Amino acid sequence: MYRILIVEDTPAESDNLRAQLARYSGEHDEQFAVEVMASAVEFDAKQPSADLIFMDIDMPGMNGMEAAEALRERDGETLLIFVTNLAQYAVHGYAVDALDFIVKPVTYDDFALRMDRAMRQLRKRVGTTITLPTADGSRVVSVRDIVYVDILHHDLYYHVDGLEAPLRLRGSIKAAGDELGADFVRVSSSCLANMAHVRLIRQGSVVLSSGEELFFSRGCRKEALEALNAYVGRSM
């Protein structure tokens, strides 16, 4: 399931985009979790995680271009499509690495063309999945949705975006790191963080997309900071 965020201050326009996404979902057998925010100010304050963002430009308080600039300071990867009646801003989209630009009023044919392009990019980014046990059996989880993993008494706890409770699996933190891959950084002897979900890097800790703060252990701090800085450099 792909997480889609609409940042739009006009309810009729956000409803229209929801309808376009619902039609596209049905025609292409894709699943979307859609969230709407009514202002760029709210978007910048909450810093939500998403796979694709539809961003209006002409909004009060903070416009969409300013919000996109703030987004790129902390996140160089999330796909961004501007949706606006201000066609003259299209050229500025390159400065924030926008994937595309849709001029209002949004028609389905135009939307579908842009969405096809976005989906091609999203599919390339889909990583591996792992199967984790649940109370009802098991659950297939995309590695990109795992925010962090910690361990207690030989039980690994996978904290997954969109799930209220972590999923538990017997194992070791080293084995988990080997399976999850290079995008996970060891912040302590008992914790791995998904660098794609890091929103703030401090000298002694990182703040994640979930709002949780993980603290470096003395032995892991230097290597973790180097890995995080390298990751941010690749994303810009």
Residue pairs with C-beta under 8 A, 6 or more apart in sequence:
1 31
1 32
1 33
2 30
2 31
2 32
2 33
2 51
2 52
2 122
3 32
3 33
3 35
3 49
3 50
3 51
3 52
3 161
3 162
4 21
4 32
4 33
4 34
4 35
4 50
4 51
4 52
4 53
4 54
5 34
5 35
5 36
5 37
5 43
5 48
5 50
5 52
5 53
5 54
6 14
6 17
6 18
6 34
6 35
6 36
6 37
6 53
6 54
7 36
7 37
7 39
7 40
7 43
7 53
7 54
7 55
7 56
7 59
7 64
7 67
8 14
8 17
8 36
8 37
8 38
8 54
8 56
8 59
8 83
9 38
9 39
9 56
9 59
9 60
10 56
11 38
13 56
13 83
13 104
13 106
14 36
14 38
16 105
16 106
17 54
17 83
17 106
17 111
18 34
18 36
20 106
20 108
20 111
20 112
20 115
21 32
21 34
21 115
23 108
24 30
24 111
24 112
24 115
25 31
25 32
27 112
28 119
30 119
33 162
35 48
35 50
37 43
37 46
37 48
39 59
39 60
39 61
39 62
40 55
40 59
40 61
40 62
40 63
40 64
40 66
40 67
41 61
41 62
43 67
44 62
44 67
44 70
44 71
47 74
47 199
47 209
48 209
49 161
49 197
49 209
50 78
51 78
51 79
51 122
51 125
52 78
52 79
52 80
52 81
52 118
52 122
53 71
53 78
53 79
53 80
53 81
54 81
54 82
54 83
54 102
55 64
55 67
55 68
55 80
55 81
55 82
55 83
56 64
56 82
56 83
56 84
57 63
57 64
57 65
57 82
57 84
57 86
57 89
58 64
58 84
58 85
58 86
59 67
64 82
64 84
65 89
65 92
65 96
68 80
68 82
68 96
68 98
69 95
69 96
71 78
71 80
71 96
72 96
72 97
72 236
74 199
74 200
75 199
75 235
76 97
76 232
76 235
76 236
77 125
77 196
77 235
79 99
79 118
79 121
79 122
80 93
80 96
80 97
80 98
80 99
81 98
81 99
81 100
81 101
81 102
81 114
81 118
82 89
82 90
82 93
82 98
82 100
82 101
82 102
83 102
83 104
83 106
84 101
84 102
84 103
84 104
85 103
85 104
87 101
87 103
89 101
90 101
93 100
93 101
99 114
99 117
99 118
99 121
100 114
100 117
100 118
102 110
102 111
102 114
125 144
126 142
126 144
127 142
127 143
127 144
127 181
127 183
128 142
128 143
128 181
129 140
129 141
129 142
129 143
130 140
130 141
130 143
130 179
130 180
131 138
131 139
131 140
131 141
132 138
132 139
132 141
132 158
132 167
132 168
132 169
133 139
133 167
133 168
133 169
134 167
139 167
141 158
141 160
141 167
143 180
143 181
143 183
143 194
144 194
144 196
145 160
145 161
145 162
146 158
146 159
146 160
146 161
146 180
146 184
146 194
147 159
147 160
147 161
147 193
147 194
147 197
147 208
147 209
147 210
147 212
148 159
148 191
148 192
148 193
148 194
148 197
148 208
148 212
148 214
149 156
149 157
149 158
149 159
149 173
149 176
149 180
149 184
149 191
149 192
150 156
150 157
150 159
150 173
150 190
150 191
150 192
151 157
151 171
151 172
151 173
151 176
151 190
151 191
152 190
154 170
154 171
154 172
155 168
155 169
155 170
156 168
156 169
156 170
156 171
156 172
156 173
156 176
157 166
157 167
157 168
158 166
158 167
158 168
158 169
159 166
159 210
159 212
160 166
160 167
161 197
161 209
161 210
173 186
173 189
173 190
173 191
173 192
176 192
177 184
177 186
177 192
180 192
180 194
183 194
183 195
183 196
183 231
184 192
184 193
184 194
184 195
185 192
185 193
185 195
185 224
185 227
185 228
185 231
186 192
186 220
186 223
186 224
187 193
187 205
187 206
187 214
187 215
187 216
187 217
187 220
187 224
188 214
188 215
188 216
188 217
188 220
189 217
189 219
189 220
191 214
193 206
193 208
193 214
194 208
195 227
195 228
195 231
197 208
197 209
197 210
198 206
198 207
198 208
198 209
198 228
199 207
199 208
199 209
200 206
200 207
201 225
201 228
201 229
201 232
204 215
204 216
204 221
205 213
205 214
205 215
205 216
206 213
206 214
206 216
206 228
207 213
208 214
216 224
216 225
